[in-house]
Amino acid sequence: MHDISGINSRRIGRLDPAAPKAPARRADDAQSASRARDADVVQVSSTARFLEVLKKNPIREELVNRVKREIEAGTYETPEKMQSAIDEMMTDEGA
């Protein structure tokens, strides 16, 4: 069998990266970087704004359940409701 020598336990010095180290930033560099951060802009999409509005308006669960029951029973669409919907559409169109 071969002898395997033990691992050398002496300390290895600090390893330096292959790329050159960036120079330390000066105070005026830090201030200009701070100004650049102050100029950042956040844009909120219309979808995000819409979702925020939805979060603020609670779902009227009882109304939703009642309408579902009426649709299943075939009693939701009445002539009066259809006429009301038509009138509303005509008003919205400016007719």
Buried (B, 14 or more C-beta within 10 A) or exposed (E): EEEEEEEEEEEEEEEEEEEEEEEEEEEEEEEEEEEEEEEEEEEEEEEEEEEEEEEEEEEEEEEEEEEEEBEEEEEEEEEEEEEEEEEEEEEEEEE
